[in-house]
């Protein structure tokens, strides 16, 4: 009778829950360290190593900054152009952020000083 009364122990975590991402912007060339905080973000680093994306753009997790189930820090890959999308973490199921990350082209507003010696060193 015990066999019928016992429920199977679940060997998987609930879907990832992304509570916060920062920063919210980065350059289209990639290389931004994006911090993702939440719950159920994997039981080990190997769970998330290929599972972090912004839209379809991959974000490579940094092992030294991973906190089991709570935090992922990843380095963004380059985007083809300006783009805004939610962050997706896939373990066995997918979790999506409510906040969105934007890949932006840098804009130069001012250069200072505006002149210097021809020999350089400014």
Phi, psi and omega in degrees: 000327180301323181300324181283332183276337182280138174267152177292140176282129181286129182258020179224158179271157172297168180302145177301144178238111180267118183261331183204142170232145174204142357287177180262353180220158176195165182287154180295340179288350179084190178091358178287134173274110183260126178260128179243123178242145179174212179227154178061038181268044177095148179268344177204162183302321182298338178294330189244000189304325178244017190247020181243126182218154169245107193061239178258003183270128183285153176228117188274115180298145177259114187301319184296338183257002182283131172244116186314125175069344189247327186211136172235133169246127181227157179258124183290144173275164178295149174251155181288341181183188179299140188198142175232132180203164177280157178271136181238130174243124179247120173250269167256331173241173181253145171234141181238146178278148171282325176285155180241147178256137180244129170271125185235153171276133179294144177240129179264122180262330184201146173238131181222134357286161183271001174205163179195175182292148179299332181289347179091194179088006181290000000 
